[in-house]
Amino acid sequence: MQDELGDTRGKILLELARKTIGCHLKGGGDLPEIPKEAVFHEKMATFVTLKISGGLRGCIGHLEPVASLWKSVSGNAFSAAFKDHRFSPLDLREFEKIEIDISILSPSSLLEYSDSDDLLKKLQPGVDGVILSDGRRGATFLPQVWEQLPSAELFLGQLCRKAGLDEKAWLEGRLEIKVYRVLSFGEEDR
């Protein structure tokens, strides 16, 4: 995936995300035309994260590929700015301050583990994105969240809380854990 995308295509996707949000805020404008390159037409799972001064301002995505890379990034950029229920819709004043990150997800795989100690040994902080589920409720954290929650115990506890579970539910060894990797592009990397 890294070879197919590279920094140049990452910049194109970041421009798409910014223009998608800007067109909505400014009441019109033209989005960039979809490039002819096949990679932009492939179905891929993506997340778009918005930050202001390093703090989260919106994050929406899909864990499974539901649309082409181009449509996924554009749709998730719009949703992160205007549909994330944790925040009010982005306004024009904030638009000038946001930094955009795009994460392109690999397919997830089940992480087999015997108990909480085994889980802690198998997780790769800073590398693994984690999907946690008890069958009814679930949540995910992108690998970038390890920067704010560097210990696996804290990371898993907060992920349980996000899923609406007790913070220590991961210690019981009954949760389904899946992991994935991401290729990410961020405006702060420019």
Stockholm file with secondary structure:
# STOCKHOLM 1.0

chainA/1-190         MQDELGDTRGKILLELARKTIGCHLKGGGDLPEIPKEAVFHEKMATFVTLKISGGLRGCIGHLEPVASLWKSVSGNAFSAAFKDHRFSPLDLREFEKIEIDISILSPSSLLEYSDSDDLLKKLQPGVDGVILSDGRRGATFLPQVWEQLPSAELFLGQLCRKAGLDEKAWLEGRLEIKVYRVLSFGEEDR
#=GR chainA/1-190 SS CHHHHHHHHHHHHHHHHHHHHHHHHTTCCCCCCCCSSGGGGSBCEEEEEEEETTEEEEEEECSSCCSBHHHHHHHHHHHHHHTCTTSCCCCHHHHTTCEEEEEEECCCEECCCSSHHHHHHHCCTTTCEEEEECSSCEEEECGGGGGTSCSHHHHHHHHHHHTTSCTTGGGGTCSEEEEECEEEEEGGGC
#=GC SS_cons         CHHHHHHHHHHHHHHHHHHHHHHHHTTCCCCCCCCSSGGGGSBCEEEEEEEETTEEEEEEECSSCCSBHHHHHHHHHHHHHHTCTTSCCCCHHHHTTCEEEEEEECCCEECCCSSHHHHHHHCCTTTCEEEEECSSCEEEECGGGGGTSCSHHHHHHHHHHHTTSCTTGGGGTCSEEEEECEEEEEGGGC
//
